[in-house]
Amino acid sequence: MTGMFSQSQGLHEECGVFGIWGVPQAASLVYYGLHSLQHRGQEGCGIVAVNDAGQLRRVKGEGLVTEVFNEEKVASLPGPMAIGHVRYSTTGGGGIENVQPFLFRHNTGDFALAHNGNLVNSVQLRKYLEDRGSLFQSSSDSEILAHLIKKDAIDRRQPRILAIMEALNMIEGAFAFLIMTKNRIYACRDKYGLRPLSIARLGDGYVLSSETCAFDTIGAEFIRDIEPGEVVTVDGHGIRSRHYSEYRRNAMCAMEYIYFARPDSDIEGCNVHSFRKESGRLLWEEAPADADIVVGVPDSSLSAAMGYSEASGLPYEMGLIKNKYIGRTFIYPSQSMREKGVRMKLSAVKTIVKGRRVVLIDDSVVRGTTSRRIVTMLREAGAVEVHLRIASPMIKSPCFYGVDISTYDELLCARRNLEEARQAIGADSLAFLSEEALFKAGGRNDLCLACFNGHYPTSLYQSLEEANRDGKF
Ligand code: SF4
């Protein structure tokens, strides 16, 4: 979206991956799986399937899963193995050439690759590979892994798993990769455990997904999460595991719990709705508000609002309603239309908020524009006070791991204290959840919290100069 119709959106995740091994008409199940992961990326999607003759075929396009695929296109991808991808583009930009899965034709065997996350040493690796003669088709990080896997193929013809493990040891950052050859699927997770990836059973076959909600959609039975630094091989021998790195952490992206994942997904043993509800309870303990009703910002803040309501005894009310039917091609109203009162995604319910003191629960504050707009909307609908409570700490730093928290300048809290942030938003009071509460809500002792506290789990590689050029600082 560009020009006068563009508007500042919320946070965006970079992608979701889904794969099926050993189930007839695998592509049709991948279609349903991707549909369940649609919240992780709406700009493009694709499926690659292996047919009975061992050939890899692909359909991909820009848009939602339901826009790119129809019955005919899914039927054009027969076979018992398939991987798919939904994309939101940040690194590498948009454009069909960056829509995944990537498909590589090679004399040692074709393969397909789908990736969620972001590499932090892509500049260095791209240069290293180009110096050795690699030609890149796209600007996406994912292609780098493919070139690394194949870089020594002609010299050594080593088993593919060794080449994959060697390549994984060269890349740094956040990733969940699915790599599919004509016989098997390899599922790989970064050694920091930043992005989720799980495996399930379906009949005699296996399913891989960024989120467990997609397993339920197709009736698959969850087996386990892929571990940080692990490569799981899925083929006729069942599932086999190898670790490519001695170093391992469980620094799951906290934003997966707070905002990205679907409430019906479980991430590393913790249900996302339960996490958010508990964070809402803790938010009441840390920052009680004197108010009449609790209102959550739909949809990702509703669980936290429920928890806040339960803990405080204040009634939970549907004070905001979301119009869910805004597609990619929706024409956003211009500034002058908005001034005339044209509302897009959210509306305040006047009869509920009028004359009430509202405690408004939101999951996070990025640019602050949405929070400001909602507070104003509630006041215009008659709320006498609006107390904003945020179910995460202040976002102060950019994310280098595939989430478009891009520059310090765009972040409301990067250079403001609590009172300055409150004034900028226009709320009667403002409070954020502590980092300790996030650990407590998840029942875990490690998480990535880098966008809150600047402690990045990986090296960042980018020199200050490069980061400046990319607008990170
Ligand atoms: S910096 Fe923030 S958004 Fe990025 S991976 Fe870490 S917790 Fe997630």
Boltz pocket constraint, residues with backbone or C-beta under 6 A from the ligand:
constraints:
  - pocket:
      binder: B
      contacts: [[A, 174], [A, 194], [A, 252], [A, 253], [A, 254], [A, 255], [A, 256], [A, 397], [A, 398], [A, 399], [A, 400], [A, 401], [A, 402], [A, 403], [A, 405], [A, 448], [A, 449], [A, 450], [A, 451], [A, 452]]
      max_distance: 6.0
